[in-house]
Amino acid sequence: MAQKPNILIFGGCNSLSPQLALHLVPLQGEPLVSHIRMVDKFSLFPQTTYVSKEFIKLLQDRSDVIEYRQANLTVPATVAKCFTDPAPNGQPYTHIFDISGENAFDRPAAIQISQTLNVSLNLAREAAKQNVKAYIRSLGGFYDHVTEKKKYKEDDADGWKPLGVRGVWWHETMRAVASVPNLPLVVLRRAYAYGPGETHGEVTKTILLGLVYKHLDEEMKFLWASKLKKNTVHVRDVVGAAWTAAQWAAGLDREKMNALAGVSLPPSGDDSVKGVPGVIQKDQGGVLVPLFNLVDDNDSNQENTGAVISKVFGIKFGFQGSFASQLAKLRFETVVEDINELHMEEWTKIIATYANPPVPSTPLSPYALQYQLEKHGCALDGEKLKKVLGYKFLHPYFTEETVRETIESYRVDGIWPQTDKYPPS
């Protein structure tokens, strides 16, 4: 029987990494790996960020298989120790998951360079030095897809238009990492993730709005077109596909992976990129990288996701109409302020007064940044991943069941405001 690999997971402690760890080392069942070393900047004992109770239990009950290390990944020597400090079984760490990077939309370029570009380059260079077998880089839906019909394949240049400063630097980080010699890299560009452990994404906020409008006893109305694509993917499929990609990469060399799944990533064209160390400059052209879109089969848009959420909460759901949406453009900052004031005033009442017990410290919030209310979307074609990797989705559709399961995971963790408007399952 083949030796199970040792795994390194970098970053993502407050997003995808706990779910990846639980996939690889289930609380009930046989581990898929020999050992996991998970590294991020946060403290977990005591906690300085939200992670699920299930993940904390995993760290405590399966300390023979998984360890958590708090570390500053901007320091190359610290990164090197994460690779070279011996694992309990004495074997090297061969499968690397890079979920690092600054996810906040409004961080300036200097922060993105320090926390996204430099960290990921530190990880990639050390991984190449250690001759790892697989290096999986996670990429969010940080691109500007405004479409009601089109799905962007991996090699469609129009699908690679970064949205905002975050989008530019995650894109350029991916190009830079792809240029590290001898790195067995696979990039997974995911749609909008949702599910247990995901507390900040756009889908999560829309679920929370279902509860807000249930308490307001008003119709939940969206801006823009009903068919504006907002593609989705469940977190269990994000981590399941990541593991499948790692197994695939471990059996091939980079040249073969490029032949089977390579995409030439164009430069962002943003002026802030000029002269930054480590970046592949615009005049150097595209960078070839094995890459897959990661998206469910739901073809989610504003209409079908809104319909599901409205059924879960028993509320009416609709759209503002083209005139109201166009009018909103003329005074958008004011519109955003008014919307957030309405939502947050009711949310504060829900978590502090209506909830039994109150949950004043929940990480969940329906507060929306301006870009989240602007006309943006996510439209991905996911056929290549299914064809090349053969991955079978656990949750191919966005359904009432998956939404209720997500809410239940929040309730179990004590971060969901339990009220008489949404009784426990």
C-alpha positions as CSV (number, residue, x, y, z in Angstrom):
1,M,0.0,0.0,0.0
2,A,1.4,3.4,-1.0
3,Q,2.5,5.8,1.7
4,K,0.0,8.5,2.4
5,P,1.6,12.0,1.9
6,N,2.4,14.7,4.4
7,I,0.5,17.9,3.7
8,L,1.3,21.6,4.3
9,I,-1.6,24.1,4.3
10,F,-0.6,27.8,4.3
11,G,-3.1,30.6,5.1
12,G,-6.9,30.5,4.9
13,C,-7.4,29.8,8.6
14,N,-10.4,32.1,8.6
15,S,-11.8,30.8,5.3
16,L,-11.1,27.4,3.5
17,S,-8.3,25.7,5.4
18,P,-10.3,24.3,8.2
19,Q,-12.7,22.6,5.8
20,L,-9.7,21.3,3.8
21,A,-8.2,19.8,7.0
22,L,-11.6,18.2,7.9
23,H,-11.8,16.7,4.5
24,L,-8.3,15.2,4.7
25,V,-8.7,14.1,8.3
26,P,-12.3,13.5,9.1
27,L,-13.3,13.3,12.7
28,Q,-15.0,10.0,11.9
29,G,-13.1,7.9,9.5
30,E,-9.7,7.1,8.1
31,P,-7.4,10.0,7.3
32,L,-6.5,10.5,3.6
33,V,-3.0,11.7,4.6
34,S,-0.2,10.9,7.0
35,H,0.3,14.3,8.6
36,I,-0.9,17.9,8.2
37,R,1.0,21.0,9.2
38,M,-1.3,24.0,9.0
39,V,0.3,27.5,9.2
40,D,-1.2,30.9,9.4
41,K,-0.8,34.3,11.2
42,F,-3.7,33.8,13.6
43,S,-3.6,32.4,17.1
44,L,-6.1,29.6,17.7
45,F,-5.3,29.0,21.4
46,P,-6.7,31.5,22.3
47,Q,-8.6,32.3,19.2
48,T,-8.1,35.6,17.4
49,T,-10.3,34.6,14.4
50,Y,-13.4,32.6,13.9
51,V,-12.9,28.9,13.2
52,S,-15.6,26.2,13.7
53,K,-15.9,24.1,16.8
54,E,-15.5,21.1,14.6
55,F,-12.1,22.2,13.5
56,I,-11.0,23.0,17.1
57,K,-12.1,19.5,18.1
58,L,-10.1,18.1,15.2
59,L,-6.9,19.9,16.4
60,Q,-7.5,18.6,19.9
61,D,-8.6,15.0,19.2
62,R,-6.2,14.2,16.3
63,S,-3.0,15.9,17.3
64,D,-1.2,12.8,16.1
65,V,-2.2,13.7,12.6
66,I,-2.6,17.5,12.5
67,E,-0.7,20.4,14.0
68,Y,-1.3,24.1,13.8
69,R,1.5,26.6,13.7
70,Q,1.2,30.4,14.1
71,A,3.9,32.0,11.9
72,N,4.8,35.1,9.9
73,L,4.9,33.9,6.3
74,T,6.4,37.2,5.1
75,V,9.8,35.9,6.4
76,P,11.5,33.4,4.1
77,A,13.4,31.7,6.9
78,T,10.2,31.1,8.8
79,V,8.6,29.6,5.7
80,A,11.7,27.4,5.2
81,K,11.3,26.0,8.7
82,C,7.7,25.1,8.0
83,F,9.0,22.8,5.3
84,T,12.1,21.4,6.9
85,D,11.1,20.9,10.6
86,P,10.6,17.2,10.8
87,A,7.1,15.7,10.6
88,P,6.3,13.1,13.3
89,N,6.8,10.3,10.7
90,G,10.1,11.6,9.5
91,Q,8.9,12.0,6.0
92,P,9.0,15.3,3.9
93,Y,6.0,17.4,3.2
94,T,5.2,16.8,-0.4
95,H,1.7,18.2,-1.1
96,I,1.3,21.9,-0.6
97,F,-1.9,24.0,-0.4
98,D,-1.4,27.7,-0.8
99,I,-4.6,29.5,0.5
100,S,-2.6,32.5,1.6
101,G,-3.3,36.1,0.7
102,E,-5.1,39.3,1.8
103,N,-8.8,38.7,1.0
104,A,-10.1,42.2,2.0
105,F,-11.3,44.1,-1.0
106,D,-10.3,47.6,0.2
107,R,-6.6,47.0,1.1
108,P,-4.1,49.2,-0.8
109,A,-1.5,47.8,-3.2
110,A,1.3,48.0,-0.6
111,I,-0.6,45.5,1.7
112,Q,-1.5,43.2,-1.2
113,I,2.2,43.2,-2.3
114,S,3.3,42.3,1.2
115,Q,0.6,39.9,2.2
116,T,-0.4,38.3,-1.1
117,L,2.5,38.5,-3.6
118,N,5.5,38.3,-1.3
119,V,4.0,35.5,0.9
120,S,3.0,33.4,-2.0
121,L,6.3,33.8,-3.7
122,N,8.1,32.8,-0.4
123,L,6.0,29.6,-0.3
124,A,6.4,28.8,-4.0
125,R,10.1,29.3,-4.1
126,E,10.7,27.1,-1.0
127,A,8.3,24.5,-2.3
128,A,10.3,24.3,-5.6
129,K,13.5,24.1,-3.6
130,Q,12.2,21.2,-1.6
131,N,11.1,19.3,-4.8
132,V,7.5,18.9,-3.6
133,K,5.1,16.8,-5.7
134,A,2.1,19.1,-5.8
135,Y,1.4,22.8,-5.2
136,I,-2.2,23.9,-5.3
137,R,-2.9,27.7,-5.3
138,S,-6.5,28.9,-4.5
139,L,-7.9,31.9,-6.4
140,G,-11.2,33.6,-5.6
141,G,-13.7,35.0,-8.1
142,F,-11.9,38.4,-8.1
143,Y,-12.7,39.2,-11.7
144,D,-15.3,41.5,-13.4
145,H,-17.9,39.3,-15.1
146,V,-21.0,41.3,-16.0
147,T,-23.0,38.9,-18.1
148,E,-26.4,37.2,-18.2
149,K,-25.5,34.5,-20.8
150,K,-21.8,33.9,-21.3
151,K,-19.6,31.5,-19.3
152,Y,-15.9,32.1,-19.3
153,K,-13.6,29.2,-20.0
154,E,-10.1,29.2,-18.6
155,D,-8.5,30.4,-21.9
156,D,-11.0,33.2,-22.5
157,A,-9.0,36.5,-22.2
158,D,-12.2,38.5,-21.5
159,G,-12.7,36.5,-18.3
160,W,-9.4,37.7,-16.8
161,K,-10.2,41.3,-16.1
162,P,-9.3,41.9,-12.4
163,L,-11.8,43.7,-10.2
164,G,-10.2,46.3,-8.0
165,V,-6.7,46.4,-6.3
166,R,-7.3,43.0,-4.8
167,G,-8.1,41.5,-8.1
168,V,-5.0,43.0,-9.7
169,W,-2.6,41.7,-7.1
170,W,-4.1,38.2,-6.8
171,H,-3.9,37.9,-10.6
172,E,-0.3,39.1,-10.7
173,T,0.6,36.9,-7.8
174,M,-0.7,33.9,-9.7
175,R,1.4,34.9,-12.8
176,A,4.5,35.4,-10.6
177,V,4.0,32.0,-8.8
178,A,3.5,30.3,-12.2
179,S,6.9,31.6,-13.2
180,V,8.8,29.8,-10.4
181,P,10.9,27.1,-12.1
182,N,10.2,23.4,-11.3
183,L,7.0,24.2,-9.4
184,P,4.3,21.5,-9.8
185,L,1.6,24.1,-9.7
186,V,-2.2,23.9,-10.3
187,V,-4.4,26.9,-9.9
188,L,-8.1,26.6,-9.0
189,R,-10.2,29.7,-9.8
190,R,-13.4,29.2,-7.8
191,A,-16.8,30.8,-8.1
192,Y,-18.5,32.4,-5.0
193,A,-18.0,29.9,-2.2
194,Y,-20.6,29.2,0.5
195,G,-21.2,26.6,3.1
196,P,-20.0,25.7,6.6
197,G,-17.1,27.9,7.8
198,E,-17.6,30.5,5.1
199,T,-18.7,33.7,6.9
200,H,-17.8,36.7,4.8
201,G,-18.7,35.9,1.2
202,E,-21.4,37.4,-1.0
203,V,-23.6,34.3,-0.9
204,T,-23.4,34.2,2.9
205,K,-24.4,37.8,3.1
206,T,-27.4,37.1,0.9
207,I,-28.5,34.3,3.2
208,L,-28.3,36.7,6.2
209,L,-30.5,39.1,4.3
210,G,-33.1,36.4,4.1
211,L,-33.4,36.6,7.9
212,V,-33.2,40.4,8.0
213,Y,-36.2,40.7,5.6
214,K,-38.1,38.0,7.4
215,H,-37.9,40.2,10.5
216,L,-38.6,43.3,8.5
217,D,-41.6,41.5,7.0
218,E,-40.7,43.1,3.6
219,E,-39.9,41.9,0.2
220,M,-36.2,41.3,-0.5
221,K,-35.3,43.2,-3.7
222,F,-32.1,43.1,-5.7
223,L,-30.5,45.6,-8.0
224,W,-29.6,44.9,-11.6
225,A,-30.8,42.1,-13.9
226,S,-32.4,38.9,-12.6
227,K,-30.1,36.8,-14.8
228,L,-26.9,38.5,-13.8
229,K,-24.6,35.5,-13.2
230,K,-23.3,35.0,-9.6
231,N,-21.9,31.5,-10.0
232,T,-21.5,29.4,-6.8
233,V,-19.5,26.5,-5.4
234,H,-19.9,24.7,-2.0
235,V,-16.9,24.8,0.3
236,R,-16.8,21.0,0.4
237,D,-16.4,20.9,-3.3
238,V,-13.7,23.6,-3.1
239,V,-11.6,21.4,-0.8
240,G,-12.6,18.1,-2.5
241,A,-11.5,19.4,-5.9
242,A,-8.3,20.8,-4.3
243,W,-7.4,17.3,-3.0
244,T,-8.2,15.8,-6.4
245,A,-6.0,18.3,-8.1
246,A,-3.1,17.6,-5.7
247,Q,-3.3,13.9,-6.4
248,W,-3.4,14.6,-10.2
249,A,-0.4,16.9,-10.0
250,A,1.6,14.4,-7.9
251,G,1.6,11.9,-10.8
252,L,2.8,14.3,-13.5
253,D,5.6,16.8,-14.2
254,R,4.9,20.5,-14.9
255,E,5.4,20.1,-18.7
256,K,2.7,17.4,-18.8
257,M,0.3,19.4,-16.7
258,N,0.9,22.4,-19.0
259,A,0.1,20.2,-22.0
260,L,-3.1,18.9,-20.4
261,A,-4.4,22.0,-18.6
262,G,-2.1,25.0,-19.4
263,V,-3.6,28.4,-19.9
264,S,-1.6,31.6,-20.9
265,L,-2.5,34.2,-18.3
266,P,-2.4,37.7,-19.7
267,P,-1.0,40.6,-17.6
268,S,-3.4,42.8,-15.7
269,G,-2.1,45.9,-17.4
270,D,-2.4,47.9,-14.2
271,D,0.2,50.7,-13.8
272,S,0.9,49.8,-10.1
273,V,2.6,46.6,-11.3
274,K,5.5,48.4,-13.0
275,G,8.9,47.9,-11.3
276,V,7.6,45.7,-8.4
277,P,10.2,42.9,-7.6
278,G,9.0,39.4,-8.4
279,V,6.2,40.4,-10.8
280,I,6.2,39.4,-14.4
281,Q,6.0,42.6,-16.3
282,K,3.5,43.4,-19.0
283,D,6.0,43.3,-21.9
284,Q,6.9,39.7,-21.0
285,G,3.4,38.6,-22.1
286,G,1.3,35.7,-20.9
287,V,2.4,33.1,-18.3
288,L,1.5,29.4,-18.8
289,V,-0.1,27.8,-15.8
290,P,-2.2,24.6,-15.3
291,L,-5.5,26.0,-14.3
292,F,-9.2,25.0,-13.7
293,N,-12.4,26.8,-13.1
294,L,-14.1,25.5,-10.0
295,V,-17.9,26.0,-10.2
296,D,-21.0,24.0,-9.5
297,D,-23.7,23.0,-12.1
298,N,-26.3,25.4,-10.8
299,D,-25.3,28.2,-13.2
300,S,-26.3,30.5,-10.3
301,N,-27.6,33.9,-11.0
302,Q,-29.4,36.5,-8.9
303,E,-32.8,35.0,-9.7
304,N,-32.3,31.4,-8.9
305,T,-30.2,31.9,-5.7
306,G,-32.6,34.6,-4.5
307,A,-35.5,32.2,-5.1
308,V,-33.9,29.5,-3.0
309,I,-33.1,31.8,-0.1
310,S,-36.6,33.3,-0.2
311,K,-38.1,29.8,0.1
312,V,-35.9,29.0,3.1
313,F,-37.2,32.0,5.0
314,G,-40.7,32.2,3.6
315,I,-40.3,35.7,2.2
316,K,-41.1,37.5,-1.0
317,F,-38.3,38.2,-3.4
318,G,-37.9,40.4,-6.5
319,F,-36.0,43.1,-8.3
320,Q,-35.9,46.9,-8.2
321,G,-36.4,47.2,-12.0
322,S,-34.2,48.8,-14.6
323,F,-35.3,52.3,-13.9
324,A,-34.6,52.1,-10.2
325,S,-31.3,50.3,-10.9
326,Q,-30.2,53.1,-13.3
327,L,-31.3,55.8,-10.9
328,A,-29.2,54.1,-8.2
329,K,-26.1,54.5,-10.4
330,L,-26.5,58.3,-10.2
331,R,-26.2,58.4,-6.4
332,F,-24.7,55.0,-5.6
333,E,-22.7,55.9,-2.5
334,T,-25.9,57.3,-0.9
335,V,-27.8,54.2,-2.0
336,V,-25.2,51.9,-0.4
337,E,-25.3,53.9,2.9
338,D,-29.1,53.8,3.0
339,I,-29.2,50.0,2.3
340,N,-26.5,49.3,5.0
341,E,-28.3,51.5,7.5
342,L,-31.6,49.6,7.0
343,H,-29.9,46.1,7.1
344,M,-27.6,46.8,10.0
345,E,-30.2,48.5,12.2
346,E,-32.4,45.4,11.9
347,W,-29.4,43.0,12.2
348,T,-28.3,44.6,15.4
349,K,-31.8,44.1,16.9
350,I,-31.7,40.5,15.7
351,I,-28.4,39.5,17.3
352,A,-28.8,41.5,20.5
353,T,-32.6,41.5,21.2
354,Y,-34.5,38.9,19.2
355,A,-32.0,36.1,19.3
356,N,-32.2,33.6,22.1
357,P,-29.6,33.6,23.3
358,P,-28.1,36.9,22.0
359,V,-25.0,36.5,19.7
360,P,-23.3,40.0,19.9
361,S,-19.9,38.7,18.8
362,T,-20.9,36.8,15.7
363,P,-18.6,37.1,12.7
364,L,-21.7,37.1,10.5
365,S,-22.8,40.4,9.1
366,P,-25.0,41.5,6.2
367,Y,-23.0,44.8,5.8
368,A,-22.0,45.2,2.2
369,L,-19.1,47.1,0.7
370,Q,-19.9,49.3,-2.3
371,Y,-18.4,46.9,-4.8
372,Q,-20.7,44.1,-3.6
373,L,-23.7,46.1,-4.5
374,E,-22.3,47.3,-7.8
375,K,-23.1,45.5,-11.0
376,H,-20.5,42.7,-10.8
377,G,-20.8,38.9,-11.2
378,C,-19.0,35.6,-11.6
379,A,-19.6,33.5,-14.7
380,L,-17.4,30.4,-15.1
381,D,-17.4,27.3,-17.3
382,G,-16.4,24.3,-15.2
383,E,-16.3,21.5,-17.8
384,K,-12.6,21.3,-18.0
385,L,-12.1,20.4,-14.3
386,K,-14.7,17.6,-14.6
387,K,-13.2,16.3,-17.8
388,V,-9.5,16.4,-17.0
389,L,-9.6,15.8,-13.2
390,G,-12.7,13.6,-13.2
391,Y,-14.0,15.3,-10.1
392,K,-17.6,14.5,-9.0
393,F,-19.3,17.3,-7.2
394,L,-20.8,16.6,-3.7
395,H,-23.1,19.6,-4.0
396,P,-23.7,20.3,-7.7
397,Y,-26.7,22.6,-7.1
398,F,-27.5,25.5,-4.8
399,T,-30.6,24.3,-3.0
400,E,-32.7,24.9,0.1
401,E,-31.0,21.9,1.7
402,T,-27.5,23.3,1.2
403,V,-28.6,26.7,2.6
404,R,-30.3,25.1,5.6
405,E,-27.2,23.0,6.3
406,T,-25.1,26.1,6.1
407,I,-27.4,27.9,8.6
408,E,-27.3,24.8,10.9
409,S,-23.5,24.9,10.9
410,Y,-23.6,28.5,12.1
411,R,-26.2,27.6,14.8
412,V,-24.1,24.7,16.1
413,D,-21.1,27.1,16.4
414,G,-23.2,29.6,18.3
415,I,-22.8,32.4,15.7
416,W,-26.3,32.2,14.2
417,P,-29.0,34.4,15.8
418,Q,-31.7,31.9,16.7
419,T,-35.1,33.6,16.6
420,D,-38.7,32.7,16.4
421,K,-38.6,33.7,12.7
422,Y,-36.3,30.8,11.8
423,P,-36.7,27.9,14.2
424,P,-34.0,25.2,14.5
425,S,-34.1,22.3,12.1
